[in-house]
Amino acid sequence: MVNQFVLNTTSTLTLHYNSKMLNFDIFKQKSPKQRFLLILGLIMFVFYLAIGLACIFWAELPLNIGRPYKIGIGIFLIIYAFVRLLSLGRRD
């Protein structure tokens, strides 16, 4: 991870951030199969994130477990969603 602060000629401070975790090369031209799997991965990320947030914030969620367990399941699903998103960006 490389962080560089550069002072431009217009006296503004910009931050150039290079990291393998934030790889925007996944949006380049891909084959139809790779594009389909990328879109499916993004949809599954949103799905797990929404289910996790619903477990945490939806008070009348029809699960017969206690509130602390619902919050725990929600946090687990949100972490799992971000792990899937990061692994989606690392695929070749």
Secondary structure as UniProt FT lines:
FT   STRAND          2..7
FT   TURN            9..10
FT   STRAND          13..18
FT   HELIX           24..27
FT   HELIX           32..57
FT   TURN            59..60
FT   HELIX           67..90
//
